[in-house]
Amino acid sequence: MKLHIDIQNACTEPTPQASELRAWIGAALAGRRDAAEVSVRLVSEREMTQLNRRYRGREGSTNVLSFPAELPGGIDHPLLGDI
């Protein structure tokens, strides 16, 4: 599988290693996609609270937000979205 993962670590708390994140994403996509591109951003609780309020209209933190790629029709690209 051709897998491109962009990992952005924007927090100071302990986080999984990049190799662990790649392994988890690879396992989740195994047998489902031949190629994929995913962006993962690790954020602080403060930033997650702000994102949760902005995109879901909910107060407080959450463990995961995901944004599927919305590509225009006719574009064939393995971009899945952002996590």
C-alpha positions as CSV (number, residue, x, y, z in Angstrom):
1,M,0.0,0.0,0.0
2,K,1.2,3.5,-0.8
3,L,0.4,5.4,2.3
4,H,1.4,9.1,3.0
5,I,0.7,10.3,6.5
6,D,1.4,13.9,7.6
7,I,1.8,14.1,11.4
8,Q,1.7,17.4,13.1
9,N,2.4,17.4,16.9
10,A,1.2,20.7,18.4
11,C,1.1,19.8,22.0
12,T,3.5,19.3,24.9
13,E,1.7,16.3,26.5
14,P,3.0,12.8,25.9
15,T,1.8,11.4,22.5
16,P,2.1,8.2,20.6
17,Q,5.3,7.8,18.5
18,A,5.0,8.6,14.8
19,S,5.8,4.9,14.1
20,E,2.8,3.8,16.3
21,L,0.4,6.3,14.5
22,R,1.6,5.0,11.1
23,A,1.1,1.4,12.2
24,W,-2.4,2.1,13.5
25,I,-3.5,4.0,10.3
26,G,-1.9,1.3,8.1
27,A,-3.8,-1.4,10.0
28,A,-7.1,0.5,9.7
29,L,-6.7,0.8,6.0
30,A,-5.3,-2.7,5.2
31,G,-7.3,-4.4,2.5
32,R,-9.4,-1.3,2.0
33,R,-7.2,1.0,0.0
34,D,-4.3,0.7,-2.4
35,A,-3.1,4.2,-1.7
36,A,-4.1,6.9,0.8
37,E,-3.1,10.3,2.2
38,V,-4.0,11.3,5.7
39,S,-3.1,14.2,7.9
40,V,-3.0,13.7,11.7
41,R,-2.7,16.7,14.1
42,L,-2.0,16.0,17.8
43,V,-3.3,18.9,19.8
44,S,-3.6,20.1,23.4
45,E,-6.8,19.8,25.3
46,R,-7.2,23.6,25.0
47,E,-7.0,23.5,21.2
48,M,-9.2,20.4,21.0
49,T,-11.9,22.3,23.1
50,Q,-11.7,25.2,20.6
51,L,-11.9,22.9,17.6
52,N,-14.9,21.0,19.1
53,R,-16.7,24.2,19.7
54,R,-16.0,25.6,16.2
55,Y,-16.7,22.5,14.2
56,R,-19.3,20.6,16.2
57,G,-20.8,23.4,18.3
58,R,-20.1,21.5,21.5
59,E,-18.5,22.6,24.7
60,G,-15.5,20.8,26.1
61,S,-12.8,18.5,24.8
62,T,-13.3,15.4,22.7
63,N,-10.9,12.6,21.9
64,V,-11.0,12.7,18.1
65,L,-12.2,15.0,15.3
66,S,-12.1,13.9,11.7
67,F,-12.7,15.8,8.5
68,P,-13.2,13.8,5.3
69,A,-11.8,15.2,2.1
70,E,-14.4,16.8,-0.1
71,L,-12.7,16.8,-3.5
72,P,-14.4,18.2,-6.6
73,G,-16.0,15.7,-8.9
74,G,-13.7,14.2,-11.5
75,I,-10.6,14.3,-9.3
76,D,-9.2,10.9,-8.5
77,H,-6.8,11.4,-5.6
78,P,-6.2,9.1,-2.5
79,L,-6.7,12.0,-0.1
80,L,-8.9,10.7,2.7
81,G,-8.9,13.7,5.0
82,D,-7.7,15.0,8.3
83,I,-7.8,13.5,11.8
